[in-house]
Amino acid sequence: MLRILHFLPSHISDTMAAMKTRHFTRLAFPFFIFVALSAFAQAPERWTEAQANDWYAHQPWLVGSDYIPSYAINQLEMWQADTFNPRRIDTELGWAESLGMNTMRVFLHDLLWKQDPDGFRDRIETFLALCAKHHIRPIFVLFDSVWDPDPKLGPQHPPIPGVHNSGWVQSPGRAALADPAQYPRLEAYVTGVIGAFSSDPRVLAWDLWNEPDNGNDPSYVAGELTNKQALVKKLLPEVFAWARSAHPSQPLTSGLWQGDWSSLKTLTAIQRTQVEDSDVLSFHNYGWPEDFEAHVLLLEQYHRPILCTEYMARGNGSTFDTILPLALKYRVAAINWGFVQGKTQTWYPWDSWTRPYTLEQPAVWHHDLFTPDGKPYRQREVDLIRALTSATNGPAKSTAMQ
């Protein structure tokens, strides 16, 4: 019992010691220990509206991209020891800095932690050092329900010619999602990664699950679990609890991307978890500016900071020219999908899954800003980004190309 008292906070241990001297019964004293330990172990609660808005008031206008290096087809190839390339990342983040971008949304993967937690942690540290060099604070994404449900460590297959994001992998994969025996491993990943950087000011936020309710149609729908939605519905609140148990100083979120957001009553169970457990709200929108604005206004009813963590699909009407000024007007964080043309091939449209493109370059790039040698796809776009970030957050470097 003395060992238990030693590890409890002083106000609890002092009270328990005093109770012992008053000869509490053997029944009452163990019960008090149980209650005290339970209270001590309880994870922090969701941030209040005031806490969330105070945090956001101390941030610059957040502008960036969903980032995957040009050398990587997916999260595994970005981070695995054999392919992790800090020199290339350094170059590409320099291009982002030149635009005045101050954040990047970056995907992690549970299998990387399973494979080598210490090495993975070290590579995240290296990445954060590179981000800090370029005045960028990343949002890390831990889980993802989109694309290939059967991730495998080791060498990744080459891109399928003419197909958008042909090698991106889900986390957890369907085998892990369907097997509760693997959930302790997933919990160790969440608490291990967040715990390692929970007080690190270089990390902006934690995006716990990308599009958790995505059915993956039409890419891998035939390989999906028939009960995927039910499994995610049950696991997502647990993931938020795991994350909070690591006591992060950064906010937690998971982004809405479909459905009717007009009230809590119109949300699905998964969406309610995303809204009610997130410290700051995030969303995806690839529609016309009128649609983007309408969804921002719907989210404003919750009185929390709003981060758009995916936008910009040129063929869909979502462009830098139309969306970025709106994001600035409402002070919504603006993080577009795709930064540099590479092995993800996200300059091809989504319909390439059913109709692969034969042209090396489509007439209009779907996503992405730069070619692999640092040349802008459209000079007008990089000029606009630089002008808006410079006007709001201070001057950006004048040139991106190295």
Secondary structure by P-SEA (a helix, b strand, c coil): caaaaaaccaaaaaaaaaaaaacccaaaaaaaaaaaaaaaacccccccaaaaaaaaaacccbbbcccccccccccccccccccccaaaaaaaaaaaaaacccbbbbbbbaaaaaacaaaaaaaaaaaaaaaaaacbbbbbbccccccccccccccccccccccccccccccccccccccccaaaaaaaaaaaaaaaccccccccccccccccccccccccccccccaaaaaaaacaaaaaaaaaaaccccccccccccccccccccccaaaaaaaaacccccccccccaaaaaaaaaaaccccccccccbbbcccccccccccaaaaaaaccbbbbccccccccccccccccccccccccccccccccccccccccccaaaaaaaaaaaaaccccccccccc
